[in-house]
Amino acid sequence: MKTVSDKVAWYNQVETRQWKRLLHAIEISLISVIAIAVIIVMYLYGDGTKLQPILILFTAAQAITSGLLVPIFYKESFKRWHLQLITLGLGSGVAVSAIAALSILSLQLN
């Protein structure tokens, strides 16, 4: 069993495996696609009042950011904890956007 210091040292190393960099690029592109899907659903089914434009702009910023990061994740080498932190941050942001979009749409239908 690895100790905590071994795990911390492993996450502090640079990711050099090509297949892992490809996997991270695919994850980030999937986050971008999901953000675009949330934007489309909000634009089509929302009534355009109150928080909808703010939510669309916030999700669009996430989609653009993650879309621009895809080639960088594939070509460059980052530390493993950087990759995890960026993926977790963008994924959580899009998840919050999707939950907020569903809440707004359900309130508009009632």
C-alpha positions as CSV (number, residue, x, y, z in Angstrom):
1,M,0.0,0.0,0.0
2,K,1.3,3.4,-0.9
3,T,1.8,6.1,1.7
4,V,0.3,9.5,1.5
5,S,3.7,11.0,0.6
6,D,4.0,8.6,-2.3
7,K,0.6,9.5,-3.6
8,V,1.4,13.2,-3.3
9,A,4.7,12.8,-5.1
10,W,3.0,10.8,-7.9
11,Y,0.4,13.6,-8.4
12,N,3.1,16.2,-8.4
13,Q,4.9,14.5,-11.4
14,V,4.3,15.6,-15.0
15,E,1.9,13.5,-17.0
16,T,3.9,12.0,-19.9
17,R,1.7,9.1,-21.0
18,Q,0.2,9.9,-24.4
19,W,-2.9,7.8,-23.9
20,K,-3.6,9.7,-20.6
21,R,-3.2,13.1,-22.3
22,L,-5.6,11.9,-25.0
23,L,-8.1,10.8,-22.3
24,H,-7.9,14.2,-20.6
25,A,-8.5,16.0,-23.9
26,I,-11.5,13.8,-24.6
27,E,-12.9,14.5,-21.1
28,I,-12.5,18.3,-21.6
29,S,-14.1,18.1,-25.0
30,L,-17.0,16.2,-23.5
31,I,-17.4,18.9,-20.9
32,S,-17.5,21.5,-23.7
33,V,-20.2,19.5,-25.6
34,I,-22.4,19.2,-22.5
35,A,-22.1,22.9,-21.9
36,I,-23.2,23.6,-25.4
37,A,-26.1,21.3,-25.0
38,V,-27.2,23.2,-21.8
39,I,-27.0,26.4,-23.8
40,I,-29.1,25.1,-26.6
41,V,-31.8,23.7,-24.2
42,M,-31.9,27.0,-22.3
43,Y,-32.1,29.0,-25.5
44,L,-34.9,26.8,-27.1
45,Y,-37.1,26.1,-24.1
46,G,-36.5,29.1,-21.8
47,D,-38.6,32.3,-22.0
48,G,-35.6,34.6,-21.8
49,T,-36.4,36.3,-18.6
50,K,-34.6,36.9,-15.3
51,L,-31.5,34.6,-14.9
52,Q,-31.6,32.9,-18.2
53,P,-29.2,35.3,-20.1
54,I,-26.7,35.2,-17.2
55,L,-26.8,31.4,-17.1
56,I,-26.3,31.2,-20.9
57,L,-23.3,33.5,-20.7
58,F,-21.8,31.6,-17.8
59,T,-22.2,28.3,-19.5
60,A,-20.9,29.8,-22.8
61,A,-17.8,30.9,-21.0
62,Q,-17.3,27.4,-19.7
63,A,-17.8,25.9,-23.2
64,I,-15.3,28.3,-24.8
65,T,-12.8,27.8,-22.0
66,S,-12.9,24.0,-22.2
67,G,-13.0,24.0,-26.0
68,L,-9.8,26.1,-26.0
69,L,-8.1,23.8,-23.5
70,V,-8.6,20.6,-25.6
71,P,-5.5,21.0,-27.9
72,I,-3.4,22.3,-25.0
73,F,-4.2,19.3,-22.9
74,Y,-3.3,17.0,-25.8
75,K,0.0,18.7,-26.8
76,E,1.4,19.9,-23.5
77,S,2.5,18.1,-20.4
78,F,1.0,19.3,-17.1
79,K,1.3,18.0,-13.6
80,R,-1.2,15.4,-12.7
81,W,-2.9,17.5,-10.0
82,H,-3.3,20.4,-12.4
83,L,-5.2,18.2,-14.8
84,Q,-7.4,16.8,-12.1
85,L,-8.1,20.3,-10.7
86,I,-9.0,21.8,-14.1
87,T,-11.2,18.9,-15.1
88,L,-13.0,18.9,-11.7
89,G,-13.5,22.6,-11.8
90,L,-14.9,22.8,-15.3
91,G,-17.0,19.6,-14.8
92,S,-18.5,21.0,-11.6
93,G,-19.2,24.3,-13.2
94,V,-21.1,22.7,-16.1
95,A,-23.0,20.4,-13.6
96,V,-24.1,23.5,-11.6
97,S,-25.1,25.2,-14.8
98,A,-27.2,22.1,-15.8
99,I,-28.9,21.9,-12.4
100,A,-29.6,25.6,-12.5
101,A,-31.0,25.3,-16.1
102,L,-33.3,22.5,-15.1
103,S,-34.5,24.5,-12.0
104,I,-35.2,27.6,-14.1
105,L,-37.0,25.6,-16.8
106,S,-39.1,23.8,-14.2
107,L,-40.0,27.1,-12.5
108,Q,-41.0,28.6,-15.9
109,L,-43.3,25.6,-16.7
110,N,-45.2,26.0,-13.3
